[in-house]
Amino acid sequence: MAQLTLYTNPMSRGRIARWAIEELATPYKTVLLDYGSSMKAPDYLAINPMGKVPAITHGDIAVTECAAICAYLGDAFPQAGLAPPVDGALRGPYYRWLFFGAGPVEAAVTNRSLGFDTEGQESQMGYGAFDHVMNALEGALRDREYLVGDSFTMADVYLGSQISWGLGFGTMEERPGFRAYVERITARPAAKRAAEIDDAAMPQTA
């Protein structure tokens, strides 16, 4: 079996990748990297030239970017049942929400937190406006337990993490369904294990 390795830092989006891997119930190795030092070292830059985490290697395959990591793991470990069948009707919605998180959500929340106002410039922005993104998310979760079909998938790991952080840091509004959805998915055993591992790896201060 090919070695699965996670390159991460507990104070990063690597927590998303950790959760995704914990959902697989498969052995893996963790390499903890520091900002500005080991993340910029030549051996890691050979894996991710951006010098950022997370990244994974699976044998000779390297994958970066959280949405790509989630999508890759869902397909590489089909026995975990975390990605709809390639030829199934749910594959389209699965891709839709994974990349909605990587595109509109990521951009809209970041721009909003930095004080960038898109009013009057919606046609130039891929996501239009922050409210459009929040409305779409609210609609996706209305009367649903999960984003895709009736089962938890890697789309919930990725986009659910973003909603969880958005609520926690105040970068997303409290909308109907958001809080209950986050509480539901983060109660999963794998989510709890992942959080415990990363919390234990946090820098200790006196």
Secondary structure as the mmCIF struct_conf table of DSSP 4:
data_model
#
loop_
_struct_conf.conf_type_id
_struct_conf.id
_struct_conf.beg_label_comp_id
_struct_conf.beg_label_asym_id
_struct_conf.beg_label_seq_id
_struct_conf.end_label_comp_id
_struct_conf.end_label_asym_id
_struct_conf.end_label_seq_id
STRN STRN1 LEU A 4 THR A 8
TURN_TY1_P TURN_TY1_P1 PRO A 10 MET A 11
BEND BEND1 SER A 12 SER A 12
TURN_TY1_P TURN_TY1_P2 ARG A 13 ARG A 13
HELX_RH_AL_P HELX_RH_AL_P1 GLY A 14 GLU A 22
TURN_TY1_P TURN_TY1_P3 GLU A 23 ALA A 25
STRN STRN2 LYS A 29 LEU A 32
TURN_TY1_P TURN_TY1_P4 TYR A 35 SER A 37
HELX_RH_3T_P HELX_RH_3T_P1 SER A 38 LYS A 40
BEND BEND2 ALA A 41 ALA A 41
HELX_RH_AL_P HELX_RH_AL_P2 PRO A 42 LEU A 45
TURN_TY1_P TURN_TY1_P5 ALA A 46 ILE A 47
TURN_TY1_P TURN_TY1_P6 PRO A 49 MET A 50
BEND BEND3 VAL A 53 VAL A 53
STRN STRN3 ALA A 55 HIS A 58
TURN_TY1_P TURN_TY1_P7 GLY A 59 ASP A 60
STRN STRN4 ILE A 61 THR A 64
BEND BEND4 GLU A 65 GLU A 65
HELX_RH_AL_P HELX_RH_AL_P3 CYS A 66 ALA A 76
HELX_RH_3T_P HELX_RH_3T_P2 PRO A 78 ALA A 80
BEND BEND5 ALA A 83 ALA A 83
TURN_TY1_P TURN_TY1_P8 VAL A 86 ASP A 87
BEND BEND6 GLY A 88 GLY A 88
TURN_TY1_P TURN_TY1_P9 ALA A 89 LEU A 90
HELX_RH_AL_P HELX_RH_AL_P4 ARG A 91 PHE A 100
HELX_RH_PI_P HELX_RH_PI_P1 GLY A 101 VAL A 105
HELX_RH_AL_P HELX_RH_AL_P5 GLU A 106 SER A 113
TURN_TY1_P TURN_TY1_P10 LEU A 114 GLY A 115
TURN_TY1_P TURN_TY1_P11 GLU A 119 GLY A 120
HELX_RH_3T_P HELX_RH_3T_P3 GLU A 122 GLN A 124
BEND BEND7 MET A 125 MET A 125
TURN_TY1_P TURN_TY1_P12 GLY A 126 TYR A 127
HELX_RH_AL_P HELX_RH_AL_P6 PHE A 130 LEU A 141
TURN_TY1_P TURN_TY1_P13 ARG A 142 ASP A 143
BEND BEND8 GLU A 145 VAL A 148
TURN_TY1_P TURN_TY1_P14 GLY A 149 ASP A 150
BEND BEND9 SER A 151 SER A 151
HELX_RH_AL_P HELX_RH_AL_P7 MET A 154 PHE A 169
TURN_TY1_P TURN_TY1_P15 GLY A 170 GLY A 170
BEND BEND10 THR A 171 MET A 172
TURN_TY1_P TURN_TY1_P16 PRO A 176 GLY A 177
HELX_RH_AL_P HELX_RH_AL_P8 PHE A 178 THR A 186
TURN_TY1_P TURN_TY1_P17 ALA A 187 ALA A 187
BEND BEND11 ARG A 188 ARG A 188
HELX_RH_AL_P HELX_RH_AL_P9 PRO A 189 ALA A 200
TURN_TY1_P TURN_TY1_P18 ALA A 201 ALA A 201
BEND BEND12 MET A 202 MET A 202
HELX_LH_PP_P HELX_LH_PP_P1 PRO A 203 GLN A 204
#
